[in-house]
Amino acid sequence: MSPNLKLPPDQQQILILGWPKTASSSVFKWLADHPQIFCSNIEESFLFVDQENPYFNRRGFSIQKNGIEKFFELFKGSNKEQVWLEGTTHSVYQDYMMNFVSHNIESTNAIMILREPVSRIFSSFISSQNNFSNISKKLTWSKYVESLLDNNMESLRSYYSNIYSYESSKNQLASSNYAFWIKKWKKVLPDKKLHILFFEDIKSDPRNVMKCLVRDMSLEESFYDNYVFDKKTIASDLRACLLPINPF
């Protein structure tokens, strides 16, 4: 018997599926501030990660181990009218998340945020190296790119402090194949339920992006008419994204 993956009756949800390093944290906060939306108490819960993925059970719990009730716990305190919001950006790669969404198609709006791939990969590399110290500073960007393109990432394993950063770096080319992942998700969700945003638009005109997004999800767009898009929030989320790509 397959596990129960159904949401409570009439419960709507918004899932930010991907991609990492695309200003997803800013979009999460802006959505979370909307009165019709209730955000999860953990932005990236990693609950629906596939069992063979290094991120499986990263928080110490998963749907496979703990059941769908663990997901419901993320939204304690919400009222029946509020839409649930969760934002694990690695979800875009997970078959188990697709399975969950396939059980809740009419209840789900999913968001994907795209960004020019080289910039996104570079942002991920710099963030892991400088902000989280997961990559040794002895590893240069040029050496990383050469190994990535030559499919020789195993030679760099000693530069990584944990399996998460290594696996993420190793798979950057495949994970940045946006067309492949979008096509895969379109087999699960209809176009009206799959909302694709662009990093450049978020950076240049967040108000218009958010108004259009919530309008497409049948939520009140006027909330953002006078909304203050906090510059500190935008700066902290985009700082690494805006670094120049000339590190060779």
N, C-alpha and C positions, 0 to 999 in steps of 0.2 A: 504494500500500500504506500502511495506517495504521501509525503508529509503535507499538512495543511499549510498553504501559502496564501490564503485569501485574507484580504483586509476585512475589517468589520463592515457590516452593511452600510452603504451610503458614504463610506469614508473615502475622500479624495486625497491624492498625494502628488507631490512634485519631487522628482528625483533629478539631482544634478549628476549626470552619469560620467562626464569627462569634458575636457582633458585636463590633466594636471598642468600647472603653470600657464593658465589662461585667464587669470583674474576671477576664478570660480569662487574664491572666498569673499570677494567683494559682492558678487551677485548673490551669494548665499545670505550675506548680511542684509542687503537691500530687500530681498524677498522676506527674510525673517522679520523685518520691521513692519511689514504690511499687516494690518489688523486682521485680515481674512486668512492669514497664514500662521501656523505654529511650527517653529523649527525644532528639530531633534536636539536633545540635550548634549549630543556629541555630533559635531558637524560631519566628520568622517568616521562612521561606526565600523566599516569593513565587515559588516554582518553577512553580506551575501557573496563573499569572496569564495572562489572555487577551492576545493580541498587541496588540490595539487599546487596552488599558488602560494608563494612565500608569505603573502600577506594574510593567509588564512589564520583565523583565531588571533590576530594581532592584538586585539583589545582584551583577549582572554575569554571571548565568547563568540558564538556564531549561530546562525539560524540552524545549520545542520546539527549542531550539538544541543542547542538550547530551545529550539522551536521558534515559531513566529511570534510568540508572546514576548520574546526578547526585543523584537522590533517595536512592538506596541509600547513597551516600557520607555522608549525614547521620547514618547509624546504625552507622558503623564502631565495632566493639568490643562490639556487642550479641551476646547468645547466642541460640540458636535458639528458646529457650522464651520470650523476652521479646517483648512487644508494642511496636511502634514508635509513637511519639507525635510529632506535628507540629502546630503551632498558628498558621498564618497566618490571622488573623481576617477578612481580605478575601476568603478563598476562597469564602465563601458566595455571592458575586456572580459567580463565574467559571464559564463554560461548560466551559472546559478541565478544571477540577477535577471537574466533574460527569462529564465523559467518563472521566477517570481512575478515579473511584469506580465508574462503571458497569462497568468492567472488573474490579473487585475487590469486588463487593458482599458476598460471604460473608466476606471478609477484613477488612471495614471497620466500625468503629463511629465515628459522627460526632456531634459535640457542637455545639449552638447555645445561646448564652446570651442571653436576652432581658432588656431593661431598658426602663422607661418611656421612650418616644422623646424627649420634650422634655429630660429629664434627661440622656439619653445624648448628644444633639446639643450641649447646652450644655457638657457635660464635654469633648467633643471640641474645641469652639471654645476653651474656656479653656486646655486643655492645649496646643493648637497655638500659642496666643497667648503664654502665660506660660512653659511648660516648654521649648518648642522654638523659640520666636520665629519661627514660620512665618507668623504673621499680625500685621500692624502693630497696635500698641496704639491707634492712632488710629481703628481700626474698632470701633465699639460693638456690643454684642450686639443692641440694638434695631434698629440700621441693618442688621445682617446678617439678622435675622429678616424685616424688611420686604422686603429684596431677594430673599430666598429665597422668600417667599410670593408675591411679584410676578413670579417667574421672571425676575429682572433681575440675576443674579449677575455678568454680564459687567461691569457698572459697578463692581464691587468688585475686579476682577482686580489692580489696582495695589497692593492691600493685602497681597497674598500673595507670599511670597519664593520659592515653588517650585510646580511644576505639581501635585505630589502633594496638598498641602494644599488648593489651589484646587479641584481636581476632587472631592476628598472632601467639601469644604464645599458645593460646587455641587449634589451629588447626595444630600444628606442626607435629603431627603423621600422620594425613591424607595428609598434604601437602608434606610430605617426602616420600610418597608412589610412587616412581618414575615410577615403572612399570605401575601403574594405569594411570598416566597422560600421559606417552609416548604412551601407547596403545590408549588412547582417541585421542591424536593428530595425530596418524598415520591413523586414520579414516578421517582426514581432509587433511593431506599433504602426498605425496609420500615420500619414504625414501630419495630420491635424494634431496629433498627440506628441510628435517629435519636433522640438523647437531648437533650431540651430542658430547660435549666436556667433559673432566674430569679435575677437579680441580688440581689433582696431576700432570697431564701432563702440565697444564698451569704454575704451580709453577716451575717444573723442566726444561721445554724446551719450553718457550713461542714462540721462533722463528719458530720451527718446527710446533707447533700447528697452528700458524697464517698462515704460508705458505700453509699448507694443507687445512686449512679452506677456504681461498680465492680462492685457486685453484679449490676446489669443487664447488665454486660459480661462476666459470668462470671469475675471476678477476686476475689481474697480481700479481703473487706471488713474483716476483723479488724485489718488493718494500721493502720486509722485509729482503733482503739479508744483507744490511748494516744498517738496522733500529736499533736505540738505544732504547732498552727497559728500559726506565728510572727507575732506582732503587727506587727513591722516590715514583713514581707512584705505582710500585709493592708493596713496603713496606706499603704504606698507605692503599691499598686495601686489603692486605693479613694479616696485623698485627693481627687483631682479629681472623683470620682464623688459625693462627699458635699457639695460646695459648694452653698449655697443658690441657688435660681433667683430672684434679685431684682436683676439688674444694670442695669435700665433707667435 
